[in-house]
């Protein structure tokens, strides 16, 4: 969970500095790592990078039900996993020219919501 929190803080810094594609990616990483921390808390070893799928496959029904309130946002955050990182992931533009303030604000907000929900289960 500590790494998820550090990634979210880094995403916030990048957002303030106008590095929107990087903020989006680190926010996605924060959400992914938080849900994986929940898996470890439940005594299981997660696999994969889709936050949406990691939530769907949570090994405990109570945890899965708790996390469903952010399921749609988690799926939306998954869309920022690959194209925010690779210069050939988007048609004719590099990530730095494709992602904007609104995107980064959304990603940071969703990642923060995921961390809040996970903390509610592990603390």
N, C-alpha and C positions, 0 to 999 in steps of 0.2 A: 504494500500500500504506500510505503514511503516513496518508492520510485514513481508511482502514479501521481502523487502529490507534487513531487519535484518537476515532473513533466508538465503538469498543469501550470505551475508557477512559471516555468520557462515559456510556455505558450502565451501566458499573459504578458510577459516581457516582450516577446516577439510581436504580439498584437500592438502593444504601445509603440513599438519601434517601426511599425508599418511593414513588417515581414509576414504578410498574411498567409502565404502558402505554407511557410514553416510553422506558423502558429496553428494552422488547421491540422497539419500532420501531428505535431506534438500533442494537441488536444485529443486527437484520435488515439494516439499511443497511451495517453493518460487514462482514457476510458477503458481501453483494452486491458491495460495492466491492473486497473482497479477490479475489473470483473475477474481477471485471473487470480488476483489476491483472494477474492471471495471463494473461488474454487479451492485454492490451497487451504483456506480457513476451514472448508468443509471436508478436507482430507483427500481431495482428488487432484489429479494432474491434468490441467486443461491442455487442449491442443487447438491451434488455429488462430486466426487473426480477426475474424468477424465478431464484433461485439454482440451483434444481434444473435448470431448462432451460439456464442458462448452463453448468452442468457437463456436461449431456448433449451440448451442442453444442460443447464445447471443440474447437478446430481441430487438436489434436495427440492422437493415440491414447494415448500414454504418460501425458500429463497427465490425460486423461479417466479412464484406468484407475486412476491414483493417487488421484483425487478420488472414485472410486466408494465408498470406505469410509465417506464421510460423506454419501452421496447421500440416504438416508432422512431424516437430521436436517436436511439442507438443504431438503428438501421441506416438512418440518414448520415450519421457520423462515419459509418463504414465506407461511405462513398468517397471519403477524403483520404483513404489509406494509401492508394497507389498514385493517383494522378497528381497529388501535391508534391511528389518527390522526384519524378522522372521528367526530363525535358521532352521526351517523346510520348508522354502519356496523354497529351492533349493535342488536338489538331492545330497546327500552325502557331502555337504559343507555348512559351515556357511557363511553368507554374507561377513564377513571380509576376507574370503579366496577366494571369487569368483569375487569380483569387483576390478578393477585395475585403474591405473592412467588414462588411455585412457577413461574409462567409466566416471570417475569423471570429467575429463576435458570437455567431451561432455555435461554432465548434467549441469555443471556450465555455460558453454557457452550458451546452449539453454535457461536456466532460465534467464540469462542476456538478451538475445534477447527478451524474452517474456516481461520482465520488461520494456525494451526500447519501445516496441510496445504499451504496456498499457499506459505508461507515455505520449506517443504521443497523446493519446485520452483523458486522464483525466487532463492533465496540460495545 
